[in-house]
Amino acid sequence: MNQALRFQERPMKNRTAGRGWWREPMMWVVVGGLGFGVVAASTMAVISIRGADEVIDTREPTAMQSRNHAATPGGVPAAKP
């Protein structure tokens, strides 16, 4: 029992005492991961903006547009009176 008391009385060594924040490996994992994400997103944005294709309108006419076109004699809209 005497040995157990002596073990608890010993001061614990703090492994981070006297170390700067830049010497913590976990900090670099967090900062590096976030930095990698920012660089990857920026790279994808630049690639997508520079390599963007032209927008092509591939929409088909609506039923009403088709009906109006078919009802027009000679393909020219009739003049309103």
N, C-alpha and C positions, 0 to 999 in steps of 0.2 A: 504494500500500500504506500509505503514511503516513496518508492520509485515512481508511482503514478502521479503523486503530487509534484514531484520535481519535474516531471515531463511537462505538466501543464504550466508550470511557472516559467518555463523558458520562453523568451520572446520569439515570436514567429518572424521569419525573414520575409520581407515584402519584396517580391521579385521585380516589381515595377518601380520601386523607390529609386529616384535619381535618374530615371529614364525619360527621355523626351517623348512627346506624342508621336513623333515620326519614327520611333523605334518599335512601335507596337505593330506586330504583323497583322492582327485582325483589322486594324484601321486601314491598312493598305489593301486588304481584301475587299472591304466595303467601298473605299474610294475608287479602287481599280475597277470594280464591277460597275459602278455608276458611270465612271468615265468611259468605259468600253461601250456601254449602252448609248451614251450621248454621241460618241464617234460613229457608231454603227447606224444610228438613226439619221445623223447628218449625211453620211455617205449614201444611204438609201434615198434620201430626199434629193440630193444632187443628181444621182443617177436617174431617178424617175423624172425629174424636171428637164434635164438635158436630153433625155432619150424619149420624150413623150411623142406619141404618134398623133396625127391629125384626128380630130373627132369626126366620124362619119355618121350622118343621120340615117339610120336603118329602120326607122319607125315606119310601119305600114299605115296607110291612110285609115281613118276611122270609118265606120259604116256610114255616117252621115256625109262625109266628104265623098265617098264612093257613090252614094245615091245622088248627090247633087251633080257630080261629074257625069254620071250616066244620064241624068235627066236634061242635061244641057244639049240643045240641038247644035250639031256641028262643032262641038267642043268650045263654043264661045258662049259665055253667060248671056242670057237674055236681058235686054234693057228694061228697067223698071218704068212703068208709065207715070 
